[in-house]
Amino acid sequence: MYVVVAFDISSEKVRGKIRRYLRRLGLSMVNRSVYAGVGGYKTASLISDMAKRNLEEGDNLYIVVIRDSEYESSVNCSKGDCRKLSERKYEVL
């Protein structure tokens, strides 16, 4: 299973704390506010608990747990090129 986390957090201090925590859990940055990596409901629960303690009014954090086959079937697009992740030659670290 994979965990995808997306967030919209106003405070740079809180964003940094969330990013460091996600990296400690083994998730990699996909975008400045999106992280993904191998994990399941336990990982999602750990992230949720940490977010509850640190998010401020107006902040949002989304956690999505995805089966391997669904993640590998998702589409990644860059300028002029869209492919399934399973067709790409890189992996989430």
C-alpha positions as CSV (number, residue, x, y, z in Angstrom):
1,M,0.0,0.0,0.0
2,Y,1.0,3.6,-0.5
3,V,0.2,6.8,1.4
4,V,-0.2,10.1,-0.3
5,V,-0.3,13.2,1.9
6,A,-1.2,16.7,0.6
7,F,-1.3,19.8,2.7
8,D,-2.1,23.5,2.7
9,I,-0.4,25.0,5.8
10,S,0.1,28.7,6.4
11,S,3.0,28.6,8.9
12,E,6.4,27.8,7.6
13,K,7.4,26.4,11.0
14,V,4.5,24.0,11.0
15,R,5.1,23.0,7.3
16,G,8.7,22.3,8.1
17,K,7.7,20.1,11.1
18,I,5.2,18.2,8.9
19,R,7.7,17.7,6.1
20,R,10.4,16.4,8.4
21,Y,8.0,14.0,10.0
22,L,6.8,12.7,6.7
23,R,10.4,12.1,5.6
24,R,11.2,10.3,8.8
25,L,8.2,8.0,8.0
26,G,9.9,7.2,4.6
27,L,7.7,9.4,2.4
28,S,9.2,11.3,-0.5
29,M,8.4,14.8,-1.8
30,V,6.3,14.7,-5.0
31,N,5.6,18.4,-4.9
32,R,6.3,21.1,-2.2
33,S,3.1,20.2,-0.5
34,V,2.5,16.6,-1.6
35,Y,4.4,13.5,-0.3
36,A,4.0,9.8,-1.1
37,G,5.5,6.5,-0.1
38,V,5.0,3.0,1.0
39,G,2.7,2.8,4.0
40,G,-0.8,1.8,5.1
41,Y,-3.4,2.7,7.6
42,K,-1.0,2.6,10.5
43,T,1.2,5.2,8.8
44,A,-1.9,7.3,8.0
45,S,-2.9,7.1,11.7
46,L,0.5,8.3,12.8
47,I,0.4,11.2,10.4
48,S,-3.2,12.1,11.5
49,D,-2.2,12.1,15.2
50,M,0.8,14.3,14.5
51,A,-1.3,16.7,12.4
52,K,-3.9,17.0,15.1
53,R,-1.2,18.2,17.5
54,N,0.4,20.7,15.1
55,L,-2.1,22.2,12.6
56,E,-3.4,25.7,13.2
57,E,-6.8,27.2,12.3
58,G,-7.4,27.2,8.6
59,D,-4.7,24.6,7.8
60,N,-5.6,21.4,5.9
61,L,-3.9,18.1,5.5
62,Y,-5.2,15.2,3.4
63,I,-4.1,11.6,3.8
64,V,-5.0,9.0,1.1
65,V,-4.2,5.3,1.4
66,I,-3.9,3.5,-2.0
67,R,-3.4,-0.1,-2.9
68,D,-0.2,-0.8,-4.9
69,S,-2.0,-1.6,-8.1
70,E,-4.1,1.6,-7.9
71,Y,-1.0,3.7,-7.3
72,E,1.0,2.1,-10.1
73,S,-2.0,2.7,-12.4
74,S,-2.2,6.4,-11.6
75,V,-1.1,8.8,-14.4
76,N,1.9,11.2,-14.1
77,C,2.1,14.1,-16.5
78,S,4.9,16.4,-17.4
79,K,5.1,18.8,-20.3
80,G,3.8,16.9,-23.4
81,D,4.0,13.5,-21.8
82,C,1.5,11.5,-19.6
83,R,2.2,7.9,-18.5
84,K,1.1,5.5,-15.9
85,L,3.5,5.4,-13.0
86,S,4.2,1.7,-13.7
87,E,5.6,2.8,-17.1
88,R,8.0,5.4,-15.6
89,K,11.6,4.4,-14.8
90,Y,11.8,5.8,-11.3
91,E,10.4,4.8,-8.0
92,V,9.2,6.5,-4.8
93,L,12.1,6.6,-2.4
